[in-house]
Amino acid sequence: MSINLFDLTGRVAIITGGAGLLASEHAIALSAYGAKIILADFNEEKCNDAVDELKKQNINAVAKFCDVTKKESWGKLLSDVLNEFGKVDILINNAGFTNQSKSANYDAAFENFPLEDWNAIMNVNLTGAFLGCQIIGKQMLLQGKGSIINIASLYGVVSPNHNIYPGTGISQPVAYSVSKHGVVALTKYVATLWASKGVRVNALTPGGIFNDHKGLFLERFKQLNPIGRMSDKTELRGGIVYLASDASSHVVGHNLIIDGGWTIW
Ligand SMILES: NC(=O)c1ccc[n+]([C@@H]2O[C@H](COP(=O)([O-])OP(=O)(O)OC[C@H]3O[C@@H](n4cnc5c(N)ncnc54)[C@H](O)[C@@H]3O)[C@@H](O)[C@H]2O)c1
């Protein structure tokens, strides 16, 4: 007898931040178990490129525009997806302002951190996830089933270690960490509301993902991480499939931390 707990055949998955580093990894993982993929981003050109790359790997994906900070943009995305696919089973709230896709003054020191950047980062990282849960989650409630995965961060669990950044050209602004703590709180709030209605909401916390980091930052990070290295971008795949699939049918409001142990000491 074989039990395919992870089967996602025919399930329709929306992944926001579709043009970025990790969205394609989520797509590869979900698609390997049968899901149909929609990559959504406000950078349409890069999102189309990401879909083209996935197609080269025989992954069936489509690109859609969505500015996650705008309610009407989420509404349009949902109606497009319903027209094309008839339903939505999985949402990964993955869009974020990160060290790759920075706000204008992302590197400003706390003492001078502009309110505009605080608002911009909170808007994408936290309000974007709120709107995604609200608008796509409402559809999932109508369907009586769904899985939402909110992508948090190691810095949504602990503060950044401020000692690793000087001299590296990398920074972690206050709004990033605070917004990601908020994502974990949002996850718990919505999860407890909807668990009995068939819609599961969980968070997934990546650690530091290796993306050509070099020198001082890489050395410091490796020394501080119990596993002795940064994550490979492929190492979230198992967690994504687990949380999206019925393998995690009794998992509600959980924050699955995949960080090589960073947050345990
Ligand atoms: N890469 C890491 O080391 C790491 C670590 C922990 C957590 N995370 C989280 O994982 C998620 C993905 O990270 P990534 O490394 O792929 O980031 P990335 O910067 O490569 O991609 C983020 C994407 O979000 C998109 N985006 C920004 N604002 C948007 C908006 N208003 N509407 C729609 N899309 C918007 C950008 O265009 C970009 O394509 C983020 O939420 C990030 O905070 C990443």
The ligand as an ORCA input file, in Angstrom:
! r2SCAN-3c Opt
* xyz 0 1
  N      16.323     35.314      0.856
  C      16.437     35.195      2.159
  O      17.550     35.035      2.722
  C      15.217     35.206      3.044
  C      15.361     34.907      4.394
  C      14.252     34.943      5.218
  C      13.024     35.270      4.695
  N      12.895     35.558      3.380
  C      11.577     35.917      2.874
  O      11.253     35.110      1.770
  C      10.429     35.843      0.854
  C      11.050     35.762     -0.543
  O      12.378     36.252     -0.457
  P      13.314     36.400     -1.738
  O      14.704     36.212     -1.247
  O      12.792     35.574     -2.853
  O      13.108     37.959     -2.033
  P      13.348     38.761     -3.395
  O      13.688     40.145     -2.985
  O      14.235     38.014     -4.317
  O      11.887     38.741     -4.040
  C      10.846     39.476     -3.491
  C       9.841     39.741     -4.577
  O       8.740     40.467     -4.018
  C       8.314     41.369     -5.030
  N       7.533     42.474     -4.448
  C       7.984     43.511     -3.714
  N       6.974     44.350     -3.462
  C       5.864     43.836     -4.053
  C       4.522     44.261     -4.164
  N       4.090     45.403     -3.621
  N       3.651     43.468     -4.830
  C       4.063     42.321     -5.401
  N       5.334     41.865     -5.363
  C       6.224     42.632     -4.692
  C       9.580     41.855     -5.700
  O       9.317     42.393     -6.985
  C      10.405     40.581     -5.735
  O      10.215     39.894     -6.959
  C      10.356     37.266      1.388
  O       9.142     37.437      2.084
  C      11.527     37.345      2.342
  O      11.344     38.296      3.355
  C      13.965     35.536      2.523
*
